[in-house]
Amino acid sequence: MLCGALLVALTSLPAPEGGAGAELAELYRSDQADQAREDLGAEFGRRQKVRRDRVIEIVRAGQLDRPIDYYHASMLLQHGDGADDFLLAHVLATAAAFDGEKQGFFLSAATLDRFLITLKQPQRFGSQTFDPEGKDLGDTSKLLSEAIVQVFRQGPPRPRSGLTGRPLDPKVRTKAALQAAGKRLASTAKSAESQAKSKPDAVPSLVGAAREITDRGLLEQPDDFLNGALILAHGEGADERVLSHALATAAGLLQRQKARELWAATLDRLLKALGRAPLFEAPAPGEEKPRKGPTLPDNVRAKFRPAGPAKR
């Protein structure tokens, strides 16, 4: 076991040559090595905190650069011990994945699950086996459709050790049914915004129709995920907001550029539904109290803004 003096020394070592990226890679390797050890005892938590605090310093300083830097930072934070760590890890993992870091696909889902269960909410991707109190999370009643989950998996299903979802029925997912659902989502998405302003009473039926399509797994094209997210963004309940956010994430993973801005908006709406402060939305006029939650520097925020003309 390390003595206190050596622990302090860990925090004062010079950063490796190569800047923040090299330092994050070294912190990541150290974290992974510690995960495999059984002899650290209480020292394990202290070492994790040293690494995590340093990662937060790097993030706040705007020093994340390459997608792999975002991934390494997310992995270190998802080994944290609170909702803020997991929320920031979710943001960083998604940024990495949107920019092509394949390892970030799974991590985007896993960090959202960990964030949700920390707030006593059901997980949606099936990535976590136990909650913080050690309760088995075998319940699949709230898991998302496999049509969504498979976008995040980047590999075959790994029940109880990876992402799982409710099985798809090939008899339901016929070519005709998928095409009809895609057209319905597209037409509904076009009118959802105007309906929300002119006929708000009609919005619940639009949201309900989109939710039925997604629950049945009738999603195939990238635009299906994007349009579903646009419609469900008008939902008021936590379930609809989680689903909207998951769909926006899937659309972004499938390289729909417009999904980046929508991803930030759906995350903020989900946070509000969970009683937490938004991350991306500007403070309301006259808002005096500082918001509690992770701090996002400009380079992280920029990952979720449209780059040039938005494409549908």
Summary of the structure (lengths in Angstrom):
residues: 312
radius of gyration: 20.3
end to end distance: 55.2
largest distance: 67.4
contacts: 1000
relative contact order: 0.09
helix: 59%
strand: 1%
